[in-house]
């Protein structure tokens, strides 16, 4: 009977987790704002996955420079739906492939920053004492610098690459996440279920990651969506400053930087990349608003 009970407990936990996911999806459907945001983000995800199919041209192929939206390639008969840039690359193809870069590096950087920030915040809030003092002072030192200055320092020091962009975002974002997690942990560590786990003799790691962290998921999920939007803007801004992905990789911010001098005569070269950045950030913010409603109801 004991073995049966131990076997049934993980099954019940999995069913409970699945039930929460289904409930969250149902609640999101009741939020028009959240559904719009989810639709925008999903559209970009699908476009990134199907980039080889959806992009009408090779994003790095030089075809016909300075073509306006709707122009036709005489050689292939294909249409430049958003025009071409100053060296003849199709803007639509580069935007689609650029979205793939953002949707790879953005989530990786955000998840990695959260992994570091959660570990620091849980340790500071649960153990307190010198753990809290040291981690809080480190966080204060990093946050005392303007966040974008930290990005520029890290990338200028180690060079522009996808990995260094991720490292810069982790370094600059983890302390802010640590503060959020620390505050939630200080509140949750005094709950009855934490005291019950301590009475059972559970380890500190078990209590932090099984008892405390799941009960802090609501605010963290909302913050993660908002932070992913900030990361998207950051990647675009770094590209605009020449600190993004090295050429010839399509980069939304880099596309704006390359064409800014030609904006008065050929505004389509910068308008469409800016709209791409704005639409993805808008979708993430609307999705965060929908998830905030779920967190309130949950």
Kinemage of the C-alpha trace (Angstrom):
@kinemage 1
@onewidth
@group {chain A} dominant
@subgroup {mainchain}
@vectorlist {calphas} color= white
{ca unk a 1} P 0.000 0.000 0.000
{ca unk a 2} L 2.881 2.365 0.774
{ca unk a 3} L 4.502 1.687 -2.604
{ca unk a 4} L 1.164 2.271 -4.324
{ca unk a 5} L 0.733 5.615 -2.579
{ca unk a 6} L 4.271 6.663 -3.536
{ca unk a 7} L 3.577 5.709 -7.156
{ca unk a 8} L 0.291 7.574 -7.278
{ca unk a 9} L 1.741 10.806 -5.831
{ca unk a 10} L 3.880 11.762 -8.887
{ca unk a 11} L 0.922 10.918 -11.156
{ca unk a 12} L -1.294 13.222 -9.116
{ca unk a 13} L 1.333 15.956 -9.284
{ca unk a 14} L 1.581 15.608 -13.079
{ca unk a 15} L -2.198 15.709 -13.404
{ca unk a 16} L -2.309 18.777 -11.176
{ca unk a 17} L 0.312 20.501 -13.339
{ca unk a 18} L -1.582 19.593 -16.524
{ca unk a 19} L -4.796 20.872 -14.977
{ca unk a 20} L -3.154 24.219 -14.208
{ca unk a 21} L -1.900 24.516 -17.797
{ca unk a 22} L -5.355 23.760 -19.222
{ca unk a 23} L -6.914 26.213 -16.782
{ca unk a 24} L -4.380 28.898 -17.744
{ca unk a 25} L -5.142 28.429 -21.450
{ca unk a 26} L -8.856 28.653 -20.714
{ca unk a 27} L -8.392 31.845 -18.724
{ca unk a 28} L -6.214 33.344 -21.470
{ca unk a 29} L -9.032 32.728 -23.940
{ca unk a 30} L -11.232 34.919 -21.763
{ca unk a 31} L -8.759 37.798 -22.108
{ca unk a 32} L -9.100 39.502 -25.528
{ca unk a 33} L -5.914 41.472 -24.919
{ca unk a 34} L -3.986 38.338 -24.018
{ca unk a 35} L -5.299 36.472 -27.048
{ca unk a 36} L -4.303 39.297 -29.386
{ca unk a 37} L -0.816 39.324 -27.877
{ca unk a 38} L -0.539 35.537 -28.113
{ca unk a 39} L -1.666 35.713 -31.751
{ca unk a 40} L 0.987 38.301 -32.656
{ca unk a 41} L 3.757 36.352 -30.926
{ca unk a 42} L 2.577 33.062 -32.462
{ca unk a 43} L 2.551 34.650 -35.916
{ca unk a 44} L 6.183 35.689 -35.534
{ca unk a 45} L 7.130 32.247 -34.205
{ca unk a 46} L 5.484 30.565 -37.198
{ca unk a 47} L 7.156 33.005 -39.586
{ca unk a 48} L 10.548 32.268 -37.999
{ca unk a 49} L 10.057 28.505 -38.216
{ca unk a 50} L 8.851 28.669 -41.824
{ca unk a 51} L 11.375 31.328 -42.897
{ca unk a 52} L 12.865 29.191 -45.727
{ca unk a 53} L 9.356 28.718 -47.120
{ca unk a 54} L 7.914 32.201 -46.539
{ca unk a 55} L 10.931 34.315 -47.545
{ca unk a 56} L 10.716 34.996 -51.295
{ca unk a 57} L 14.484 35.521 -51.667
{ca unk a 58} L 17.764 34.626 -50.017
{ca unk a 59} L 18.079 37.297 -47.274
{ca unk a 60} L 21.721 37.953 -48.148
{ca unk a 61} L 21.405 37.827 -51.932
{ca unk a 62} L 22.177 41.073 -53.791
{ca unk a 63} L 19.521 41.456 -56.477
{ca unk a 64} L 18.322 44.983 -57.350
{ca unk a 65} L 19.178 47.962 -55.111
{ca unk a 66} L 16.788 50.759 -54.175
{ca unk a 67} L 13.599 49.003 -55.285
{ca unk a 68} L 10.416 50.340 -53.747
{ca unk a 69} L 7.649 48.108 -52.311
{ca unk a 70} L 5.795 46.206 -55.004
{ca unk a 71} L 8.627 46.230 -57.560
{ca unk a 72} L 9.158 43.052 -59.587
{ca unk a 73} L 12.399 41.201 -60.213
{ca unk a 74} L 12.704 40.900 -64.016
{ca unk a 75} L 14.830 37.780 -63.795
{ca unk a 76} L 12.530 35.668 -61.615
{ca unk a 77} L 9.239 37.542 -61.828
{ca unk a 78} L 9.042 37.579 -57.996
{ca unk a 79} L 7.791 40.662 -56.195
{ca unk a 80} L 9.751 42.714 -53.716
{ca unk a 81} L 6.751 43.190 -51.416
{ca unk a 82} L 8.615 45.536 -49.051
{ca unk a 83} L 11.241 46.721 -51.506
{ca unk a 84} L 15.001 46.238 -51.343
{ca unk a 85} L 17.815 47.958 -49.468
{ca unk a 86} L 20.744 49.963 -50.790
{ca unk a 87} L 22.689 46.883 -51.907
{ca unk a 88} L 19.693 45.099 -53.368
{ca unk a 89} L 18.667 42.653 -50.637
{ca unk a 90} L 14.967 41.884 -50.240
{ca unk a 91} L 13.671 43.607 -47.090
{ca unk a 92} L 10.808 41.179 -46.450
{ca unk a 93} L 13.170 38.187 -46.531
{ca unk a 94} L 15.587 39.903 -44.186
{ca unk a 95} L 12.816 40.817 -41.747
{ca unk a 96} L 11.562 37.217 -41.681
{ca unk a 97} L 15.045 35.810 -41.099
{ca unk a 98} L 15.827 38.604 -38.641
{ca unk a 99} L 12.805 37.523 -36.597
{ca unk a 100} L 14.349 34.072 -36.364
{ca unk a 101} L 17.467 35.586 -34.769
{ca unk a 102} L 15.443 37.617 -32.267
{ca unk a 103} L 13.269 34.640 -31.322
{ca unk a 104} L 16.351 32.508 -30.719
{ca unk a 105} L 18.608 34.855 -28.790
{ca unk a 106} L 15.839 36.721 -26.945
{ca unk a 107} L 14.298 33.708 -25.153
{ca unk a 108} L 17.715 32.110 -24.539
{ca unk a 109} L 19.008 35.295 -22.909
{ca unk a 110} L 15.810 35.778 -20.876
{ca unk a 111} L 15.689 32.175 -19.622
{ca unk a 112} L 19.387 32.232 -18.735
{ca unk a 113} L 19.009 35.541 -16.882
{ca unk a 114} L 16.056 34.098 -14.989
{ca unk a 115} L 17.992 30.964 -14.077
{ca unk a 116} L 20.774 33.077 -12.542
{ca unk a 117} L 18.407 35.596 -10.946
{ca unk a 118} L 16.146 32.909 -9.445
{ca unk a 119} L 19.053 31.057 -7.856
{ca unk a 120} L 20.440 34.290 -6.381
{ca unk a 121} L 17.013 35.490 -5.196
{ca unk a 122} L 16.020 32.201 -3.595
{ca unk a 123} L 19.339 31.956 -1.751
{ca unk a 124} L 19.175 35.565 -0.537
{ca unk a 125} L 15.532 35.398 0.546
{ca unk a 126} L 15.577 31.953 2.139
{ca unk a 127} L 18.954 31.835 3.891
{ca unk a 128} L 19.159 35.587 4.591
{ca unk a 129} L 22.162 36.508 6.784
{ca unk a 130} L 25.437 36.883 4.903
{ca unk a 131} L 23.936 35.281 1.778
{ca unk a 132} L 21.426 38.106 1.565
{ca unk a 133} L 24.024 40.766 2.381
{ca unk a 134} L 26.551 39.643 -0.240
{ca unk a 135} L 24.078 38.965 -3.053
{ca unk a 136} L 22.160 42.176 -2.396
{ca unk a 137} L 25.342 44.263 -2.461
{ca unk a 138} L 26.451 42.648 -5.730
{ca unk a 139} L 23.008 43.363 -7.161
{ca unk a 140} L 23.153 46.978 -5.971
{ca unk a 141} L 26.554 47.508 -7.586
{ca unk a 142} L 25.435 46.169 -10.969
{ca unk a 143} L 22.122 48.042 -10.890
{ca unk a 144} L 23.885 51.296 -10.019
{ca unk a 145} L 25.080 51.467 -13.632
{ca unk a 146} L 22.687 52.448 -16.438
{ca unk a 147} L 21.628 49.102 -17.870
{ca unk a 148} L 22.440 49.962 -21.458
{ca unk a 149} L 25.932 51.081 -20.491
{ca unk a 150} L 26.502 47.563 -19.160
{ca unk a 151} L 25.419 46.081 -22.493
{ca unk a 152} L 27.806 48.330 -24.382
{ca unk a 153} L 30.709 47.619 -21.994
{ca unk a 154} L 30.319 43.839 -22.180
{ca unk a 155} L 29.864 43.649 -25.947
{ca unk a 156} L 32.569 46.216 -26.692
{ca unk a 157} L 34.970 44.232 -24.517
{ca unk a 158} L 34.249 40.756 -25.863
{ca unk a 159} L 33.019 41.560 -29.376
{ca unk a 160} L 29.668 41.461 -31.137
{ca unk a 161} L 28.215 37.967 -31.389
{ca unk a 162} L 25.081 36.094 -30.405
{ca unk a 163} L 26.797 34.523 -27.380
{ca unk a 164} L 28.112 37.853 -26.108
{ca unk a 165} L 24.671 39.451 -26.487
{ca unk a 166} L 23.252 36.671 -24.304
{ca unk a 167} L 26.037 37.109 -21.723
{ca unk a 168} L 25.517 40.880 -21.624
{ca unk a 169} L 21.771 40.478 -21.044
{ca unk a 170} L 22.362 37.915 -18.293
{ca unk a 171} L 24.875 40.186 -16.557
{ca unk a 172} L 22.612 43.237 -16.719
{ca unk a 173} L 19.217 41.568 -16.081
{ca unk a 174} L 19.906 38.896 -13.451
{ca unk a 175} L 20.282 41.376 -10.528
{ca unk a 176} L 16.838 42.880 -11.196
{ca unk a 177} L 15.289 39.415 -11.361
{ca unk a 178} L 17.136 38.516 -8.151
{ca unk a 179} L 15.442 41.413 -6.338
{ca unk a 180} L 11.970 40.286 -7.467
{ca unk a 181} L 12.588 36.661 -6.449
{ca unk a 182} L 14.136 37.725 -3.140
{ca unk a 183} L 11.066 39.776 -2.234
{ca unk a 184} L 8.695 36.932 -3.119
{ca unk a 185} L 10.824 34.447 -1.177
{ca unk a 186} L 10.881 36.610 1.949
{ca unk a 187} L 7.084 36.564 1.884
{ca unk a 188} L 6.590 32.891 1.031
{ca unk a 189} L 9.211 31.479 3.430
{ca unk a 190} L 6.875 32.237 6.345
{ca unk a 191} L 3.921 30.285 4.933
{ca unk a 192} L 2.556 27.200 6.674
{ca unk a 193} L 3.485 24.790 3.872
{ca unk a 194} L 7.128 25.863 4.149
{ca unk a 195} L 7.047 25.295 7.909
{ca unk a 196} L 5.492 21.862 7.306
{ca unk a 197} L 8.315 20.956 4.891
{ca unk a 198} L 10.910 22.088 7.417
{ca unk a 199} L 9.229 19.961 10.065
{ca unk a 200} L 9.379 16.924 7.750
{ca unk a 201} L 13.119 17.503 7.432
{ca unk a 202} L 13.115 18.482 3.742
{ca unk a 203} L 16.324 19.999 2.389
{ca unk a 204} L 16.687 23.699 1.686
{ca unk a 205} L 16.918 23.014 -2.064
{ca unk a 206} L 13.644 21.077 -1.963
{ca unk a 207} L 11.878 23.842 -0.084
{ca unk a 208} L 13.175 26.585 -2.373
{ca unk a 209} L 12.499 24.892 -5.720
{ca unk a 210} L 9.453 22.744 -4.896
{ca unk a 211} L 7.584 24.726 -2.252
{ca unk a 212} L 8.524 28.390 -2.782
{ca unk a 213} L 9.331 28.814 -6.483
{ca unk a 214} L 6.106 27.275 -7.902
{ca unk a 215} L 4.035 29.562 -5.677
{ca unk a 216} L 5.893 32.597 -7.043
{ca unk a 217} L 5.264 31.652 -10.671
{ca unk a 218} L 2.476 34.174 -11.368
{ca unk a 219} L 4.472 37.419 -10.990
{ca unk a 220} L 7.566 35.815 -12.526
{ca unk a 221} L 5.754 34.669 -15.683
{ca unk a 222} L 4.296 38.137 -16.210
{ca unk a 223} L 7.681 39.762 -15.623
{ca unk a 224} L 9.334 37.278 -17.991
{ca unk a 225} L 7.034 38.290 -20.864
{ca unk a 226} L 7.671 41.975 -20.223
{ca unk a 227} L 11.392 41.369 -19.884
{ca unk a 228} L 11.437 39.424 -23.149
{ca unk a 229} L 9.958 42.520 -24.771
{ca unk a 230} L 12.750 44.629 -23.265
{ca unk a 231} L 15.311 42.116 -24.534
{ca unk a 232} L 13.813 42.363 -28.031
{ca unk a 233} L 14.218 46.140 -27.932
{ca unk a 234} L 17.749 45.706 -26.576
{ca unk a 235} L 18.773 43.382 -29.410
{ca unk a 236} L 17.366 45.857 -31.920
{ca unk a 237} L 19.110 48.801 -30.281
{ca unk a 238} L 22.441 46.978 -30.119
{ca unk a 239} L 22.089 46.173 -33.797
{ca unk a 240} L 21.399 49.829 -34.540
{ca unk a 241} L 24.590 50.793 -32.696
{ca unk a 242} L 26.611 48.221 -34.618
{ca unk a 243} L 26.924 45.944 -31.559
{ca unk a 244} L 24.426 43.309 -32.647
{ca unk a 245} L 24.867 40.211 -34.759
{ca unk a 246} L 27.801 40.558 -37.164
{ca unk a 247} L 26.940 41.008 -40.850
{ca unk a 248} L 25.657 39.612 -43.107
{ca unk a 249} L 23.201 38.047 -40.640
{ca unk a 250} L 19.826 39.858 -40.863
{ca unk a 251} L 19.323 42.038 -37.820
{ca unk a 252} L 16.315 44.356 -37.443
{ca unk a 253} L 18.301 47.067 -35.663
{ca unk a 254} L 21.191 46.661 -38.087
{ca unk a 255} L 18.785 47.112 -41.015
{ca unk a 256} L 17.672 50.454 -39.580
{ca unk a 257} L 21.274 51.542 -39.000
{ca unk a 258} L 22.368 50.644 -42.523
{ca unk a 259} L 19.567 52.680 -44.123
{ca unk a 260} L 19.122 55.652 -41.787
{ca unk a 261} L 20.981 58.068 -44.083
{ca unk a 262} L 18.594 57.139 -46.910
{ca unk a 263} L 15.421 57.465 -44.833
{ca unk a 264} L 14.147 60.719 -46.416
{ca unk a 265} L 14.284 59.250 -49.941
{ca unk a 266} L 13.577 55.589 -49.143
{ca unk a 267} L 11.608 55.469 -45.862
{ca unk a 268} L 10.525 51.871 -46.450
{ca unk a 269} L 14.065 50.723 -45.650
{ca unk a 270} L 13.686 51.697 -41.986
{ca unk a 271} L 9.903 51.773 -41.462
{ca unk a 272} L 9.349 48.055 -41.954
{ca unk a 273} L 12.146 46.843 -39.625
{ca unk a 274} L 10.892 49.299 -36.985
{ca unk a 275} L 7.348 47.957 -37.401
{ca unk a 276} L 8.672 44.414 -36.981
{ca unk a 277} L 10.351 45.301 -33.665
{ca unk a 278} L 7.293 47.244 -32.467
{ca unk a 279} L 4.819 44.501 -33.350
{ca unk a 280} L 6.743 41.768 -31.523
{ca unk a 281} L 7.211 43.946 -28.428
{ca unk a 282} L 3.513 44.899 -28.538
{ca unk a 283} L 2.528 41.230 -28.751
{ca unk a 284} L 4.697 40.325 -25.764
{ca unk a 285} L 3.313 43.215 -23.692
{ca unk a 286} L -0.291 42.307 -24.515
{ca unk a 287} L 0.440 38.682 -23.679
{ca unk a 288} L 1.918 39.820 -20.354
{ca unk a 289} L -1.291 41.757 -19.633
{ca unk a 290} L -3.327 38.621 -20.312
{ca unk a 291} L -1.093 36.525 -18.085
{ca unk a 292} L -1.411 39.153 -15.360
{ca unk a 293} L -5.184 38.615 -15.442
{ca unk a 294} L -4.598 34.866 -15.118
{ca unk a 295} L -2.273 35.411 -12.148
{ca unk a 296} L -4.933 37.511 -10.426
{ca unk a 297} L -7.639 34.884 -10.959
{ca unk a 298} L -5.428 31.885 -10.141
